[in-house]
Amino acid sequence: NWTPAHFIDDTVAALQAKIGDDRVLLGLSGGVDSSVAAMLLHRAIGDRLFCFFIDNGLLRKDEFEQVLKSYDGMGLNVKGIDAKQEFYDALAEISDPELKRKAIGKTFIDVFDREAKKLTNIKYLAQGTIYPDVIESVSVHGPSVTIKSHHNVGGLPAKMGLKIVEPLRFLFKDEVRRVGTELGMADHLIKRHPFPGPGLAIRILGDITPEKVDLLQKADAIYINKLREYGLYDQVWQAGTILLPVQSVGVMGDERTYEQAVALRAVNSTDGMTAEWSHLPYDFLAAVSSSIINNVKGINRVVYDISTKPPATIEWE
Ligand code: XMP
């Protein structure tokens, strides 16, 4: 019968046999899957695992610094790469969701490939692909919506002449989390909500600017911190904030305001294929709303998304 400990022993042995004395490169996303894949490989081949963690400027507030720190704490050999401006340039004036994904995927490959060329003797590219990703790539949603962050490197192995290693290919998410716990990973990494590869780019409706990213990051940080504060974070499968491309009228003191609106999204799901909106308590929603409106200059309205998937999707783009 399957246990995390057996899985780790078997996989480490198989990785050692397969990789031998070669070197492996892995792109970390900050998420559970790539982190667990990295830990397994690190256990198998130690410092012959090289990791990149790219800041695409579309992560949550302070996430790059915080996650990089926890990777260091796990003993991983990680290079943090600041490519924010390159992604913003690639996204300039693009509003179409699919074009955003394409621009981000292409930029990711460019940055990754350029950095990889600075390393020598890499033979393998490791990915955190899990079983649902393998199935989802043939799902009814079509390839564009289901492209996951690690699929962004889909064109890379061929381009770089690398072979692929996918140690989690036959695991489901809950199994990945159990393996992570067994490997000693911190709870805050293991229990993180899923986060899309294109990040905040698909939560800013319309075109992307660094100013809009900053506005959304501030509102989103308030929402996520309040979820933790109220003990609701672990009861929700995924949550996020969406910056809407509308302005509406409000009053602040004696002043009339004409500012932007954000939508809060929280869903319960098992695999993201179907989802129900979370019935978050009214007092919680009230606290988030007033904190965002009082603290984030430029936002004067907060709405809660009560749409089920299907027919809506979890993300708005
Ligand atoms: P939807 O919006 O399709 O989202 O209901 C289902 C799950 O997939 C995530 N998602 C993505 N993840 N690249 C990703 O890595 C993407 O382009 C992408 N689009 C959606 C979404 O966050 C949810 O967990």
Boltz pocket constraint, residues with backbone or C-beta under 6 A from the ligand:
constraints:
  - pocket:
      binder: B
      contacts: [[A, 101], [A, 141], [A, 144], [A, 145], [A, 146], [A, 147], [A, 148], [A, 149], [A, 150], [A, 194], [A, 195], [A, 196], [A, 197], [A, 198], [A, 238], [A, 271], [A, 272], [A, 273], [A, 309], [A, 312], [A, 313], [A, 314], [A, 315], [A, 316], [A, 317]]
      max_distance: 6.0
